[in-house]
Amino acid sequence: MPESLRLADARRIAIAAQLRPKATRFKTVLERLGCIQLDTISAVRRAHELALLARNLDVDEAVRSLDRRRSPIAFEYWAHAMSLLPVSAWPYLARRRRNWRDRYRDDSLAVAEAEVLALLAERGAITVSDFPSGAMHRDRGTGNMGDSWNHRTDHKHAVERLLWFGDVACTHRIGFKRVYQLAERAIPAEHLWDADDEACLRYMVSTALRNLGVGTTKDIADYFRLKIADTERVLRELEIEQVAVEGWKGRSWIDPQVRRTRLTGAEQAVAVSMFDQLVWLRERMARLWGHGWKIEIYVPEPQRTFGYYCLPIFVGDDLPGRVALRRSNGDLVVEAVQWDDARADRGHLHAAVDRVASWVNADVRWKGEVQPIGF
């Protein structure tokens, strides 16, 4: 029979796996997490910056995470979503690159791809501003272009396809604009090789389990968007121990390193974005902390039930509430708040909001009243 694990212990393990003691370098946190999700929204700060700040990096180090470096630290690729990954992970994304090549065998973009590669050979590094027609068609009769795939130019489609195939890589940005280079120039030689499919799967499953601490097969598969059947097979082949977590259904697995990890009960309060791996899978968030909150940035304002940019607030190993925050005219506006006073006092709420304000160098302006929330 699998060992039984109390829900309270599962919570502590999950927090210990993610919000570990202070790190001072972007590289350290990225290699530990395996990937950090990117997103264009900057209502507070970019999603990847919030992930780093929640793990105690200072603001300057978090902001510089996309800067060009003498020796690249990260590259962009599809992990859980479009993410930053450590350059050491390049070999283990080979399975995904092969899948993209198998999926897109047509030559519909052959001319545009050849032109992109020629531009890269000539200039070494390019952005979409170097394309003759830019990234987006802006004469299609729509007022909000967004990032619609349908409005992208052939050159933008081509360079993205080359990125998926691994011919091109992005290891830094200018502003929030990708800088594309040939992979052979961008990725350090010691990492420029392809692992076989099984090694790729083992890497992803092991990285996911290490960063979850304990999780169901679905939790672990979701970290890198793997198939559940593949994930369970690898877990069994790695002889990972199963556990029975209080209140959870189905198989659950525990990271072998947890047995050697000291779990702290620190009561630090921290706000995380909804793009943070702590809350990626809402189903897991609900199982651990009783809240299945969804982000409402894509919901029309009249239909929102909470607010535009929701940040859950963790206190120690619990999740007593959330805030909706947005920068506006030098202030950090608290647009909405839900808090369970029985799970943590409001001093933690204010500490977490003040901490976010320090990340954006703003004064806090409380607009929304604190609403009670039950378990």
BELURMO-V222189 format. One record per residue. RES is the residue in one small letter. SS is DSSP state (h for helix, s for strand, l for the rest). PSI is psi in radians with two decimals (999 if undefined). Layout:
BEGIN
res=RES ss=SS psi=PSI
res=RES ss=SS psi=PSI
END
This chain:
BEGIN
res=m ss=l psi=2.43
res=p ss=l psi=2.59
res=e ss=s psi=2.48
res=s ss=s psi=2.50
res=l ss=s psi=2.20
res=r ss=l psi=2.62
res=l ss=h psi=-0.68
res=a ss=h psi=-0.66
res=d ss=h psi=-0.66
res=a ss=h psi=-0.68
res=r ss=h psi=-0.81
res=r ss=h psi=-0.70
res=i ss=h psi=-0.76
res=a ss=h psi=-0.76
res=i ss=h psi=-0.73
res=a ss=h psi=-0.58
res=a ss=h psi=-0.43
res=q ss=h psi=-0.99
res=l ss=l psi=1.25
res=r ss=l psi=3.08
res=p ss=l psi=2.85
res=k ss=l psi=2.30
res=a ss=l psi=2.65
res=t ss=l psi=-0.14
res=r ss=l psi=2.43
res=f ss=h psi=-0.77
res=k ss=h psi=-0.72
res=t ss=h psi=-0.82
res=v ss=h psi=-0.75
res=l ss=h psi=-0.78
res=e ss=h psi=-0.55
res=r ss=h psi=-0.77
res=l ss=h psi=-0.45
res=g ss=l psi=-0.61
res=c ss=l psi=2.70
res=i ss=s psi=2.16
res=q ss=s psi=2.47
res=l ss=l psi=2.60
res=d ss=l psi=2.63
res=t ss=l psi=-0.34
res=i ss=l psi=2.37
res=s ss=l psi=0.73
res=a ss=l psi=-0.61
res=v ss=l psi=-1.27
res=r ss=l psi=2.92
res=r ss=l psi=2.65
res=a ss=h psi=-0.72
res=h ss=h psi=-0.60
res=e ss=h psi=-0.72
res=l ss=h psi=-0.66
res=a ss=h psi=-0.72
res=l ss=h psi=-0.73
res=l ss=h psi=-0.63
res=a ss=h psi=-0.35
res=r ss=l psi=0.42
res=n ss=l psi=0.27
res=l ss=l psi=2.63
res=d ss=l psi=2.85
res=v ss=h psi=-0.78
res=d ss=h psi=-0.74
res=e ss=h psi=-0.69
res=a ss=h psi=-0.76
res=v ss=h psi=-0.59
res=r ss=h psi=0.02
res=s ss=h psi=-0.46
res=l ss=h psi=0.07
res=d ss=l psi=2.75
res=r ss=l psi=2.45
res=r ss=l psi=2.74
res=r ss=l psi=-0.76
res=s ss=l psi=2.02
res=p ss=l psi=2.48
res=i ss=l psi=-0.68
res=a ss=s psi=2.81
res=f ss=s psi=2.78
res=e ss=s psi=2.34
res=y ss=s psi=2.98
res=w ss=s psi=2.02
res=a ss=l psi=-1.72
res=h ss=l psi=-0.75
res=a ss=l psi=-2.82
res=m ss=s psi=2.18
res=s ss=s psi=2.89
res=l ss=s psi=2.35
res=l ss=s psi=2.63
res=p ss=s psi=2.52
res=v ss=h psi=-0.44
res=s ss=h psi=-0.28
res=a ss=h psi=-0.15
res=w ss=h psi=-0.84
res=p ss=h psi=-0.53
res=y ss=h psi=0.07
res=l ss=h psi=0.11
res=a ss=h psi=-0.65
res=r ss=h psi=-0.73
res=r ss=h psi=-0.69
res=r ss=h psi=-0.73
res=r ss=h psi=-0.68
res=n ss=h psi=-0.69
res=w ss=h psi=-0.71
res=r ss=h psi=-0.71
res=d ss=h psi=-0.58
res=r ss=h psi=-0.61
res=y ss=l psi=1.38
res=r ss=l psi=-0.18
res=d ss=l psi=2.85
res=d ss=l psi=0.49
res=s ss=l psi=-0.41
res=l ss=l psi=0.35
res=a ss=h psi=-0.76
res=v ss=h psi=-0.82
res=a ss=h psi=-0.68
res=e ss=h psi=-0.75
res=a ss=h psi=-0.67
res=e ss=h psi=-0.67
res=v ss=h psi=-0.80
res=l ss=h psi=-0.64
res=a ss=h psi=-0.69
res=l ss=h psi=-0.68
res=l ss=h psi=-0.70
res=a ss=h psi=-0.59
res=e ss=h psi=-0.74
res=r ss=h psi=-0.31
res=g ss=l psi=-0.81
res=a ss=s psi=2.46
res=i ss=s psi=2.82
res=t ss=l psi=3.07
res=v ss=h psi=-0.35
res=s ss=h psi=-0.31
res=d ss=h psi=-0.20
res=f ss=l psi=2.41
res=p ss=l psi=-0.65
res=s ss=l psi=0.20
res=g ss=l psi=-2.72
res=a ss=l psi=-0.53
res=m ss=s psi=2.48
res=h ss=l psi=2.18
res=r ss=l psi=0.42
res=d ss=l psi=0.54
res=r ss=l psi=0.20
res=g ss=l psi=0.49
res=t ss=l psi=2.51
res=g ss=l psi=-0.33
res=n ss=l psi=1.68
res=m ss=l psi=-0.59
res=g ss=l psi=-2.41
res=d ss=l psi=0.63
res=s ss=l psi=2.21
res=w ss=h psi=-0.63
res=n ss=h psi=-0.37
res=h ss=h psi=0.03
res=r ss=s psi=2.57
res=t ss=l psi=2.87
res=d ss=h psi=-0.64
res=h ss=h psi=-0.69
res=k ss=h psi=-0.77
res=h ss=h psi=-0.76
res=a ss=h psi=-0.81
res=v ss=h psi=-0.58
res=e ss=h psi=-0.69
res=r ss=h psi=-0.74
res=l ss=h psi=-0.56
res=l ss=h psi=-0.80
res=w ss=h psi=-0.65
res=f ss=h psi=-0.38
res=g ss=l psi=0.10
res=d ss=l psi=-0.52
res=v ss=s psi=2.61
res=a ss=s psi=2.69
res=c ss=s psi=2.02
res=t ss=s psi=-0.08
res=h ss=s psi=2.96
res=r ss=s psi=2.81
res=i ss=s psi=2.02
res=g ss=l psi=-2.11
res=f ss=l psi=0.44
res=k ss=s psi=2.21
res=r ss=s psi=2.46
res=v ss=s psi=2.08
res=y ss=s psi=2.43
res=q ss=s psi=2.79
res=l ss=s psi=2.42
res=a ss=h psi=-0.62
res=e ss=h psi=-0.38
res=r ss=h psi=-0.56
res=a ss=h psi=-0.69
res=i ss=l psi=2.23
res=p ss=l psi=2.48
res=a ss=h psi=-0.63
res=e ss=h psi=-0.28
res=h ss=h psi=-0.04
res=l ss=l psi=1.23
res=w ss=l psi=2.91
res=d ss=l psi=2.18
res=a ss=l psi=2.76
res=d ss=l psi=2.97
res=d ss=h psi=-0.72
res=e ss=h psi=-0.68
res=a ss=h psi=-0.65
res=c ss=h psi=-0.80
res=l ss=h psi=-0.75
res=r ss=h psi=-0.71
res=y ss=h psi=-0.85
res=m ss=h psi=-0.77
res=v ss=h psi=-0.78
res=s ss=h psi=-0.72
res=t ss=h psi=-0.76
res=a ss=h psi=-0.83
res=l ss=h psi=-0.69
res=r ss=h psi=-0.63
res=n ss=h psi=-0.20
res=l ss=h psi=-0.54
res=g ss=l psi=-0.96
res=v ss=s psi=2.45
res=g ss=s psi=2.82
res=t ss=s psi=2.97
res=t ss=h psi=-0.71
res=k ss=h psi=-0.71
res=d ss=h psi=-0.83
res=i ss=h psi=-0.73
res=a ss=h psi=-0.64
res=d ss=h psi=-0.48
res=y ss=h psi=-0.77
res=f ss=l psi=0.28
res=r ss=l psi=0.89
res=l ss=l psi=2.85
res=k ss=l psi=2.48
res=i ss=h psi=-0.71
res=a ss=h psi=-0.76
res=d ss=h psi=-0.73
res=t ss=h psi=-0.81
res=e ss=h psi=-0.70
res=r ss=h psi=-0.80
res=v ss=h psi=-0.72
res=l ss=h psi=-0.73
res=r ss=h psi=-0.73
res=e ss=h psi=-0.57
res=l ss=l psi=-0.04
res=e ss=l psi=0.78
res=i ss=l psi=2.42
res=e ss=l psi=2.38
res=q ss=s psi=2.62
res=v ss=s psi=2.74
res=a ss=s psi=1.84
res=v ss=s psi=2.36
res=e ss=l psi=2.11
res=g ss=l psi=-0.13
res=w ss=l psi=2.56
res=k ss=l psi=2.67
res=g ss=l psi=-3.12
res=r ss=l psi=2.44
res=s ss=s psi=2.68
res=w ss=s psi=2.61
res=i ss=s psi=2.40
res=d ss=l psi=2.26
res=p ss=h psi=-0.54
res=q ss=h psi=-0.33
res=v ss=h psi=-0.61
res=r ss=h psi=-0.37
res=r ss=h psi=0.05
res=t ss=l psi=2.28
res=r ss=l psi=2.15
res=l ss=l psi=2.09
res=t ss=l psi=2.73
res=g ss=l psi=0.55
res=a ss=l psi=2.44
res=e ss=l psi=0.56
res=q ss=l psi=2.39
res=a ss=s psi=2.30
res=v ss=s psi=2.39
res=a ss=s psi=2.41
res=v ss=s psi=2.69
res=s ss=s psi=2.85
res=m ss=l psi=-0.03
res=f ss=l psi=0.17
res=d ss=l psi=2.50
res=q ss=l psi=-0.32
res=l ss=l psi=-0.53
res=v ss=l psi=0.31
res=w ss=l psi=-0.93
res=l ss=l psi=1.86
res=r ss=h psi=-0.57
res=e ss=h psi=-0.71
res=r ss=h psi=-0.74
res=m ss=h psi=-0.73
res=a ss=h psi=-0.67
res=r ss=h psi=-0.66
res=l ss=h psi=-0.74
res=w ss=h psi=0.00
res=g ss=l psi=0.08
res=h ss=l psi=2.22
res=g ss=l psi=0.72
res=w ss=l psi=2.55
res=k ss=l psi=2.62
res=i ss=l psi=2.48
res=e ss=l psi=0.40
res=i ss=l psi=-0.46
res=y ss=l psi=0.08
res=v ss=l psi=2.29
res=p ss=l psi=2.45
res=e ss=h psi=-0.76
res=p ss=h psi=-0.34
res=q ss=h psi=-0.03
res=r ss=l psi=2.43
res=t ss=l psi=-0.24
res=f ss=l psi=-1.22
res=g ss=l psi=3.01
res=y ss=l psi=-0.98
res=y ss=l psi=1.69
res=c ss=s psi=2.35
res=l ss=s psi=1.96
res=p ss=s psi=2.56
res=i ss=s psi=2.08
res=f ss=s psi=2.41
res=v ss=s psi=1.94
res=g ss=l psi=-2.14
res=d ss=l psi=0.29
res=d ss=s psi=2.90
res=l ss=s psi=1.46
res=p ss=s psi=-0.16
res=g ss=s psi=-3.03
res=r ss=s psi=2.79
res=v ss=s psi=2.69
res=a ss=s psi=2.04
res=l ss=s psi=2.63
res=r ss=s psi=2.37
res=r ss=s psi=2.41
res=s ss=s psi=2.03
res=n ss=l psi=0.80
res=g ss=l psi=-0.04
res=d ss=s psi=2.72
res=l ss=s psi=1.86
res=v ss=s psi=2.22
res=v ss=s psi=1.76
res=e ss=s psi=-0.51
res=a ss=s psi=2.64
res=v ss=s psi=2.38
res=q ss=s psi=2.32
res=w ss=s psi=2.45
res=d ss=l psi=1.79
res=d ss=l psi=-0.39
res=a ss=l psi=-0.33
res=r ss=l psi=-0.42
res=a ss=l psi=2.52
res=d ss=l psi=2.85
res=r ss=h psi=-0.20
res=g ss=h psi=-0.63
res=h ss=h psi=-0.69
res=l ss=h psi=-0.88
res=h ss=h psi=-0.63
res=a ss=h psi=-0.72
res=a ss=h psi=-0.74
res=v ss=h psi=-0.74
res=d ss=h psi=-0.63
res=r ss=h psi=-0.74
res=v ss=h psi=-0.71
res=a ss=h psi=-0.64
res=s ss=h psi=-0.47
res=w ss=h psi=-0.45
res=v ss=h psi=0.12
res=n ss=l psi=0.94
res=a ss=l psi=2.82
res=d ss=s psi=2.52
res=v ss=s psi=2.30
res=r ss=s psi=1.97
res=w ss=s psi=1.99
res=k ss=l psi=-0.73
res=g ss=l psi=2.53
res=e ss=l psi=2.64
res=v ss=s psi=2.09
res=q ss=s psi=2.45
res=p ss=s psi=2.69
res=i ss=l psi=2.41
res=g ss=l psi=2.95
res=f ss=l psi=999
END
